[in-house]
């Protein structure tokens, strides 16, 4: 008889391997609101790794909207939006987002991940083609994997390589029925932006759709924080689906997709993640609407996060750190090996700075880094303290 095997033993063994190779995530507990100064694991620290770019998660108007809507409409929607949970606030949020994005229509999802995982597999099937940037977010990758479509991967931001793949696709027999080019707008590990204008041009030449995940760009890029499509002055005939999330610059939670009326109608009829999941709580929808209000009426938040980015980036580069190809308030402080990144993160943590190491498989094995994410409420004194901690740690580990 074969040796009796416990069905979950391998889970613990795999976790031990991750720990031994410094590839595991070590969860810390946030015990206060997400603010520049917060308490984590009982320690007061400067937060340098939140997605809360405009500090809207604690904005009084956003918080009040959530509280008041919860009192009026309850804690939950009571059902999927497709059945009995499509509330007035959901419809209002869809309309307000489309207006903010200067587009015909939007559809909100429960999370950004669910938007990609639910919609992307429905855009292409057998006999179709997805062409995707090699550094796209995992939710895009998973969405593509759920489809029966063929796939092509182009080198990161390499327009010549993309053009070559698209030219080859034209020769495919039988001809592809539908082709979509998929790209992040802002790449979350490096903080660089997609060459969206060039991508849109190639797509037009080949009658392909363009799908951009602007989770880290909206609220930051474009006039009034309207995102990467606005940033490049493109229209909805050039970028056909603009996906995003309310959990970053908007400071709340939820995903969304923006484009034409046909896209919205297709998305809510075909996305199983939307159809088969409960509607977001009414308080969440109201808070997202309030966040849009703030972006439209208080431009100082967007201005300040860019000022903070310029201040921190200049100082950290002057110290001699490699900051990769950043173009946004996401600033990678490159370390090389995973062990180096984890040691630097631990050093600055002990100095009162919280910024996570990003290691393999999130990035290549020799591209580990500390990912700094700045927000509009960081003060110069807070940033100075962080810069000093990076300087001391970088010198100790011979990174600078």
N, C-alpha and C positions, 0 to 999 in steps of 0.2 A: 504493500500500500504506500502511496505517496505521502509525504509529510503534510500534516494538516496546516493549511495556510489561512491566516487571519485576513479577512477582506480589506481591512484598512491599514494594515501594518506599513505598507509602502508609503502612506501619507506622511507618517512620522519620519521614516527614513529619508524621504525626499526633503523634508524640512531641515533635517540635520545636515544634509549635504549643502543646502543653500546657506546655512549659518557658517559652515566650515569654509565655504568659498566666498564669504562676505557678499552674498547676493540676496540676502533676506531683507524684507522691510521690517523695521522696528517701530511699532506704533507708539506714538506719544499721545497723551490725553490733554486736549484743550479744555481748560476749566473756566474760561471766561469767554466773552464775545471775541470774534475775530477782529482785533484792533492792532495798531502798530506796537503797543505795549500790552501784553497779555500774560496769562498764567498757564504754563504747560508743565504737567507733572509736578505741580507745587512750586515751580520756579518762575519768577517774573523775567520775561525775555522780550527782546525786540523781534517781532514777527517779520521774517524776510522770505517767506515761501508760500504765502496765501495767494489765491487767485482773485482776491477781493480788491482789484486794481483801483477802483474809484471809492473804496470804503463805504459802499452803499448798503452793506449788510446791517449796519447800525445807524443809517441815516434816519432821523426822526420821522420823516414823511413815509419812508418805506415801512418802518416798524409799525407806525400808527395805522397804516392801510391794512396791514396783515391782521392786527388786533381787531380793528373795527369790522372787517369782513368776516372774521371768524365768529364774532359775536352775532352778526346778522344771519350768516348763511351756514354756520356750523363748522365742525372740524374737518369734515370730508365731503366729497362730492356725492357719495352714496352709490356710485356705479361707474362703469366705463362711460366715457363721453358718447360712445357709439350706441349706448342703450338708453340710460336714463340719467346720466350724470353730466350732460352738456349744459352747463350753467351759463347764465347771462354774463358772468365775469369771464368765463372762458372765451366766449364769442367777442366780448369787448377787448380782451387782451389780443386776440388774433387780429382784430381790426386796427388797434392802436399800434401794434408792431409793424404791420404792413405800411401804415401811414408814416411811421418813424423811418422805415427802410426805404420809403418812396417807391413802393412796389405795389402791384395789383392785389396780392394776397399773401397771407402767412398762415401757418398752422403750428400750434404749440404742442409739444410732446411732454412726457413726464420727465425725461432727462435728455441731454444731448446724445449720450451713448445710444439711447433707445431710438432717437431720430435716425442716426446712421444705420444702426442694426436693423431697423424696421423698414426704412425707405430704400436704401441702396439695393438690397437683393431683389426688389420689385422693379427696378429700373431696367435691368438686363436679365435675360434668361438664355437658354440654349440658342445658339445662333447669333448671339450678341457679343460685345467686347467691352470690358472695363480696362482703362489705361490709368495707372495709379503711380503717384510719386513714391519712391522707395522708402521715404521717411514719414509717410502718412500715419496718422493716429491709429491706434489699435482698433478703435471702433469702426473705422473705415475698412481696415483689413478684415475684420470679422464680418462686416456687411458684405464684402466681396466674396468671402468664402462661403457664405450662405446661398450664393447665386450659382446657377449652372453655366453662367457665361464664361467665355474665355477671358484670360487676363494678360495684360502686358504691364511690365513695371519699368518706368523710366528713371534714370539716375536723378538724384535730388536736384531739382530746379534746372535740369539740363534740357534746354529748349531744343537743341540739335538732336539729342537722343529721342525726345518726345516726337519730333517731326519725322525722324527715321521710323519709329514704331508705327506712326500713323500712316506713313507712305506704304509700309509693308502691309498694314491692315487693309488698304485699298485693293491689294492684290489677292486677298483671301477668297478662296472658293469653297463653298458658295459665298457670295458677298454677305458681310455682316448686316443684319437688319438695323441694329442700333449700336451706337458707340458712345460711351460717356468717359470723359476725362475727369479724374478725381484728384483733388489736392487739398491739403490744409491751406488756410489763408496765412496764419502765423503758426510756424512749427514750434510746438510747445517745449521741446527740449533745447532748442538753439535760439529761439526768439527771432528767427529770420522770417521774411515774408515771401510768399509765392510770387513768381513773375506772372501775375494774373493776366495782364494785357497781352503778353505774348502767347500764353496758353489759350486765351479766348480767340486770338487771331488764327492759330493753328486749328482750333476746333471748327471755326467757321469755314475754313478751307476744306474740311473733311465732313461737313454736316454732322458734327458730333455735339453732344451735350456737355456742358461744363457744370460740375458740382464742386462747390468750395465749402470746406468746413472752417468757418470763421470764429470758432469758439473763443480764441484768445485775441482776436482782432477787434470785434465789435466792442463799443465803448471806449476804444483806444484809437483806432484808425478812422480816417474819413471825417468829413465835416460833422461836428457835434457827436463824434463817436459812432457814426452810422455804419462803420465797418469797411471791409476791404473792397467791396464793390464800389462804394462811394469814393473810397480812397483813390482808386484808379479811374474814376469817372466813367465806369462801364454801365451798360444798361441791361435790362432783363432779356434782351435778345442775344446778348453776348455771354452772360452768366445766367444759367437757367435754373439753378438751385443753389441758394445760399443758406447753409445750415449754421446754427449757432446754439448757444446755451445761455440761460439766465443765471448760471451758477458762477460765472466769472465776474466781469465788470458790472453786471446788473446786481450782483450781490445776493441773489435769492437761490432758486433751483428751478430746473426745467430746461427742455430743449425746444427747438423750433426750426422750421424751414420756411424760406421766403422765395417767392417767384411769381409766376402767373397763376390765374384762376385754375387753369388745367392742372397745374402741379398740385395745388391745394386739394382739389377734388380727387385726383388720383391718389395722393398721399393718405388721406383719411379713409379711403375705401380699400386700400391695398396693404397698408403698414400693419402687420399683426401686432407689433409692439404697441401701437396706438389703439387698435381695435380691442385688444384683449387685456388692457391694463386700466385700472381705475383712473378717473380724471384727477388732476392735481387738486389739492385742497383749495377751497375758495380763497382762503387767506393768502396762499402762495400766489394765485392769479392776481389778486389785488395788489400784493407787494410788487409784482413784476410790472404792473401798470404804473404804480407810483415811481418805480425806478426809471421807466421811460419818461415820466413827467420831469424827474430831476435832470435827466440828461438833456431834455429840451429847454429847461429853464435855468440851469446852473452850469454853464460851460467851464467854470473855474476848476472843477474836479479833473476834467480831461487835461486842461492846461498844466495843473500842478503835478500830475503823475509824470508828464513828459519832462518837467523841470527837475523832478527828483531823479529821473532816469539819467538825464544829462550830468547831473552832479555826481551821482554814484559811479557811473561808467567812466567818467573822466578820471576820477580819483583812483579807481581800481586798476585802470590801464596804466596810469602814471607809476603805480607800484611795480608794474612789470607783469601782471597777470594776463594770461591769454583769455580773452572773452569771446572767442569764436566769431560767429557771423551775426551777432545780435543786431536787430534793427528796431527793437521794441522794449518795453519795460521788463521783459524777460532777459536776464543777463546771466549766461553760464560762466562760471569761474572754473576753467578747465584744470583738471588734476592729473589725468592720465589713467592710472590703474584704480580699480574700485577701492582697494585698501587705502590709497592716498586720499581719495575723496571722503571716505568714512572717517579717517583720522582728522582731516581738516574740519569736517562738520562737528566732530566731537570737541575739538579744540575751541571753536567759536561758540559752541553751546555752553561750554564752561565759562566763557566770557560774557554770557547773557545774550547770545545771538542764535536764533532758530532759523536755520536754512538747511534743507535736506540734501544729502548726497544722492545723485542720480547715477545708478550703476547698471551694468549688464544684467538682464537683457533689455532694459529700457533704452540703453544706448550701446554702441559698440564697446567691446572689452577694453580698448585703449582710449576711450573717449569719456571716461567717468568725469563728473563735474559736480560742483555745488550750483544748484539752480536758484538764483536770486530773483524774486519777483517783487517789484516795488509797487507801492500804493500812493494815493494822493495825500494821505494824512501823515506820511513819514515826515519828520522834521529833520533839519540839517544836523542837529546834535545827535539824533538817533542814527542817522546815516554815518556820521563821523565815528561814532562808537563802533559801528559795524566795520567800517573801513579799517580802523585800528586793529580790530580783532583779526581780520583777514591778513593784514600786514604781518602781525606777530606770528600767526599760524603759517603763513606762506614762507616766511623766512626760516621758521623752525623745521619745515619739511623740504626746504630747498626748492620750493616752487617758484620763488622769485629771488 
